[in-house]
Amino acid sequence: MSTKPTSSDFHLARRLGLFDATMIVMGGIIGSGIFINPYVVAQQVHSNFLILGAWAFGGLIALAGAFIYAELSSQSSASGGQYVYLRDAFHPSLAFIYGWTLLLVIQTGGMAAVAVTFAKYLMELGSGQASDTRASMVAAVALAVLTFINCLGVRAGSTTQNVFMILKLVAIAALVIFGLTVSGGPRNAATIIAVGSSPTIWHALIAFGAALIPVQFAYGGWQTACFVAGEVREPRKNLPRGLLLGVLGVIAVYLSVNFVCLYALGPQGLAATKTPASAVMRLALGERGARFIAAGIAVSTVGFLSQSMLTAPRVYFAMAEDGLFFKSLAKLNRARVPAFAIALQGALAIIICFSGRYEQILNYVVSSDVIFFALTAACVFAFRRRTPANNANGAFRIPGHPLTTLFFIAACGAVAFSTIHRYPSNSLIGLAIMLSGLPVYFVWASMRKPRGTGS
């Protein structure tokens, strides 16, 4: 991999340390999904063992991915994350398609959906009517405020994200502690085994694969920490450590929450409620508990938005620096952050909030996301061919490579297959949006000035 500094390395302010990197990793993963998605998994597989197994297996996939991104990030100090890795390993066109898909589908649609979720929980806490129009307005205000905060500087954005991350961990700790005081769900439900109730092993594998779709969605986001590599102090040391610490922390959190949900509700009870965290806290503390966890979910969602606003714009900044996007997105303000890129992210998310199409856009995310995960993992093979182990200059090396890397790629392929098999129409739309970036790339590339010719 190229280790030459880009112009971003000279201008972006390196103000983030290991704690910030770890909080960014965890903040990018933990949103509203862990409070809601356990019931979706329980509807696909029906025993304690398989439900916890799906979350544990998803954690192994995320950890394997963290190993891969730790090696990639230890070899590059430039902002942009996956965009930079795909550009340097394969071709700028593939990197551009990733950035294009991130902007139109993966990040912006997800942010809009999470912002509306935050608004609805906030309005319910205030006993307000959570109509779609009012929720969109509250969501837009939240996005606008976070956009403004992140334009004040990376330290302001990171501090905001750290505070929300700590608050969401407090809410999750309360859920786990009070959930363990509940007498417990039906014990006979724990003996249900999904494999035995399925006609064939193939159907059981399909069900387990379907369970991994919401699990993977809940575990997604750890890779976004690499977007801000240009603003991390000693990124080749702190980013790999932050990735591993953050993902291990999230695995512990997710397994704890699911254990408590199963302990309190049982597999059947978990599958029957769309608000498992609220159901557990209601059993433990009554309506006070339900309102407390609703506040926790609101905090968790706005924390996720804060992390997204901090990280994703750095990809569009890197694209603009390469001459493949609007020049203004590569400009830094007085706080040395890409304010135009941050504003673009916020504006598009607000527009999607008011369009009411955020849930549809969210359905297009998973198939596109896992494809880019697999392609980014393949970057390791390309870079290792160019940089032998004895010339790695102390870079992090993936334990168990190539088996670890191939496991991650195979797992991404399995999730992509399960997603396309289960949601063919949405998957095809997502892939079409992704491929629409190719002609756009050629338009930008034809207008790009060669590096070194001046502005």
N, C-alpha and C positions, 0 to 999 in steps of 0.2 A: 504494500500500500504506500502511496505517496505520503511522506511526512513533512513535506514543505509547507510552511505556514502560508495561509491565504491572507488576504487583506483584512478579513474579519478578525484574525488573530491579533492584529495590530490595533484595532479600534474597539472591539467589544471589550467590556470591562470584566476581568476575571475576579469576581467577588463571591463565588460560591465555593464552599468547602465540602468535606465528606458528609457532614450532617445534612447539609442542604441537598446534596446529591441523593442521599438515602431517602429523605423526605419526598423529593421529587419523584423517585421511583415508586414509592408506596402511594403517593398522592395520585400518580397517573393510573394506578391499578384500582384502588379502592374508591368507588363512586357509590351509586345506589344499588349496583348489581348484587352485592353480597347480602343486602337486606331483603331482596326480592327473588333473585334467581334460584335459591334453594328449592322452592316449590316446583319450578320448571324441571329441574333435574329429577326430583322425586316422582314426577308424572311419567318420566321415561323409564327409570329403573326403580324397583319397588322394595328394596331391602336396605337395612342400615349399612350392610357391608358394601353393596354396590353404589349406594349414594355417596358414602364417604370415600369409596374407592375412586369414583369419578373425580371428586375434588382433589384427592391425593395424586391421581394420575395427571390431572390438569396442572397441579403444582410441579410435578416432575417435568412436564413439557415446558412450563415457564422457567424452571431452573436451568434446563438444558439451553433454552433460548438466552437466559442471562449469561451463561458461560460463553456462548457464541458472541454476544454483543460486548461482553467484557473484553474478549480478545480483540475484536474489531475496534472498540473505543480506546484500547491501550496502544493502538498503532496510529491514531489520528487525533489531533487536538482541535480540528476545525468544527465549527457548528454545522448542523445539518443532519447528523445521524445517518439513518438509512439512505437518504439521498446521496450523501458523500460516498458511502460504501458501494452502492450500486453504480454510481458514476465512475469511480476509480477501478472497480473490479470488472465491469462489463462495458457499458456504453452510456453516455449522457442521455440518450433517448429513454432508456429504461428508468433512469433516475428521475427524469422529468415526468414520466407517466406516473411514477410513485407520488411525486409532489402534487401533480394534478389531481390524482385520486384522493390524496389526503385532504386537499382543499375542498373538493366538491362533494366528497362522500364520507370518508373515514372520520375526519376530525370535525368538520363543520356540522354535519348532520348529527353526529353524536353529541356535540356541544349544545345544539339546539334542543335535542330531546332531553338532555340532562337539565338544561336551564328551565324547561317547562315543568319537569318533575320537581325541581326545587321550588318553583313558584306555587305549584299545587299544594305541596306539603306546608309551605309557609302560610298560604291563605287558609288552609284547614286549621293551623295552629291559632290563627287570628279569628277563627269562626267566620271567615269570609266565604262567599260563594266562589268555588273554583271553576268558573266558566272558562271556556277556551280562550276567549278574547282577553279577559282579565289576566289569566295565567300568562298569556303571550306578552302582555304589557309588563308584568312583573319580571318575567324572564328577560325581556329586552333591557330593562333597567339594570338588572344584575350583570348582564353581559357588558353593558356600557360602563358601569362602575369598574369592573375588573379590567376592561380595556384601558381605562384612564390610569388605574393604579400601575399596570404593567408598563405604561408609557413613561412613568416617573423614574424607572430604572429597574435593573434586574434585582437589586437588593430589596426594593419595595415589593416587587412581585414575588420574590422568593420568601420574604418574611410573611407576607399574607398567606401564601400557600402552606408554609410551615405551621402557622397558627391553626389554620383549618385542619391540617393533618393531625395535629395533636388533639384537637377537639373531637375529631371523628374516632380516634383511637380510644378516647375516654368513653364515648357513647358505645363503642363495640365492647369495651371492657365491662361496662355496666350491663349490657345485654347478656354477656357470658356469665357474669357473677350472679345476677338475679335469676337468669334462666336455670341455673343449677339448683335454685331453691324450689322450683316447681316439682310437684310430686312425680312427674314423668308421664310419658304417653303410654298408650296401650302396649303392653309387653308382647302380646301375641302378634302384633303387627311386625315386630322385629324379626320374626321367623320367616316372613315371606321372602322367597328367593326368585328373582326375576328370571333367571335361567331356567328354573324348573317350570315356570308358568308359560314359557315360550315354546312354540312347537319345535324349534330347531336352534342349534348354536348360532347359526347365521342370523336369525331374528334377534337373538340376545346381543350379538355384536352390533347389529344395526341400532338396537335400542341404546346400547352403551355409547355408540358413536353419536347418536342424537343427543344424549345427555351431555356429551363433551362440548356441544355447540354453545349452550349458555355458560358452561364452565369456562371455556376459552375466552368468551366475551368478557366474563367477570375478571379473568386474569390478565386481559390485555391492557397495555398501556405502559409497561415497564420500559419499553424501548424508547419512549419519548425523552427520557433523561439524556440520551445521547444527542438530542437536538441542540442542547445548550452547552456542548463540549467547549465551545469557544469562550464561555463565561465561567468555567470551573477552574479553580486553582489546581495545578498539577493534575490535569485531566487524565493522563495516562495511568495515574495511580488511584485517584479518588473516584473516577467513574466506574472502573471495574469493581472496586470495593463497594461503592454505593449500590450498584446493580445487584450484587450477590446478597448483601445485607438486606436490601429492600425486598427482594423476591422471597428470601427465606422468612422475613417478618410477615409478609402477606400470606404465605402458605400456612404459617402458624395461626394467623388470625382467621383465615377462611375455614380451616379444619375445626377450630374452636367454635365458630359460629354455627357450623353445620352440625357438630356434635350436640350442641345445646338445643338446636331446633329439633333434632331427632329425639333427644332425651325428653324434651317437654311435650312434643306433639306426636311422636311416632311417625313412621313413614307414611301411613295413610293420612294422618292429620296434617302432615307437612304438605302432601300433594293436594290436599283439599282447600288450602288457604293461599290466596294470592299475596298476602301480607304477613309472611311468617314471623318476621322480627316483631311486628306489632302484636301478633297473636301470642308470642312468648311473653312479652313484657306485660300484656294485659292479664295473662294468667298469674304472673308474678306480683304485679303491683296494681292491677286494676286499670282504670282509665288513665290514671296518672302515669303509669308505665307506658301505655300506648302513646300518650302525648309526648313523653320524654323521648321515646325512640323516633317519633315523627320529627321532633326537633333535631335529633341526631342525624336522621336521613337528610334533612334540609341542609345541615352543616356539611355533611359528607358530599352532597351534590355540588354545593357552591365551592367546596374545596377542590373537587375534581375540575370544575370550570376554571378555577384560578390556575391550577397546574397546566391545563390545556392552553390557556392564554399565554402562559409563560414560555411554553416549549415550542408548540407547532409553528408559530410565525418565523422561527429561525430557519425552517426548511425553505419557506418562500424567499427569505433573505438570501440563503445560499443559492437558490435558483437565479435570483436577480443578479447576484454577484457573478454568476457564470454567463450572464447576458441572455438568459433564457426566460426572463419574466420582466415585468415593468421595472424600469431603472429606479423609480422612487422607492421600491421595496428594499433596495440595498442601502438606502440612506439611513444614517444614525442621527438621533436627536442629541441634545445637549447631555442627556443622561446616558448616552452611548448605548442605546437600544434601538432596534429597527421599528420605529413608531408606526411607519406606514404599513409595514407587514402586520403588526399587531392590530392596527385599525381595520385592515382588510379582513382579518380573521373574525374580529368582533362584528363588523358590519354584515358579513355574509351569514353568520350565525343568527343575528337578529332578523334578517330577512326571512330565513328559513323558519324561525319561530312564528312569524306572522303568516307565513304561507300555509301552516298547518300540515306540512308534508314531512315533518321530521321523523315520524314513526316509519313511513314508507322508506325514506332514505336510510334509516337505521337498518332496515331489513337487507339493504344492499352491501352492508359493511363487511360481514364476516368472511364471505368468499374472497373478496378482494384483499382483505387484510392478511389472511393466512397465506395467500399466494406470495405476497411480498415478504412475509416472514421467511418462507422457504427459499426465495431467491436471495435474500440477505444472508441466510445461513450458507448458501452456496458460495458467497463471496470469500469465505474462509479458505476454501480450496484454491481459489484464484490467487489470493494473496500469499498463501503458503508456497505456491509454486514459484512466486517471484522473490519471496524472502525466506530462505531456508532457516531452520530452527537456530543454527549457530550464528545467524545474523539478525536475530529478532530484537537485539538491544534491550533485553529485559522485559519485553512485552508479555502480558498475561497469555498463557497458553491453555486451551480448553482441555480439562481433564478427560481422558478416555477418547480423545479424537483419533480416528474419524467416527467411531461408533456413536459417541454422544451427538455429534453433528448430524449424522445420518438418522438417528432416532428422532431428532427434532424435525428434520425435513419430512420423514415418513409420517410423523404425527400431524404435521401441517397438511400433508396430502390427504390423510384420513379424515381430518375435520373438513377440508374442502370438499371431499367426496360426499360426506354425510350432509353437508350444507346444500350442495347442488342436488343431491338425491331427494332431500326433504323439501327444499324450497327452490325448485328449478327456475321459476319465472323471475323471482327476485335476484337469484344468483346470476342469471343471464343479463338482467338489466345492469347489475353491478359491474359485470365484466365488460359490457358495452360502454359504460361510462368510463371505465378504466382505459379501454382501447381508443376512446375518442381523443385521448391526449396525444396519440401518435401524430396525427396531422397537425395538431397545434404545435407540437415540438418542432416539426420541420419548418413551420412558419417563423417561429422565434429563431431557430438556428440559421435560417437564411438571412435574417436581419442582424445577427450577432456580429460584432466586430471581433477580430482575433485578439487574444490576450496580448497586451503589450503595445497596442496601437493607440492607446490613449482613450479618453472618455469622449 
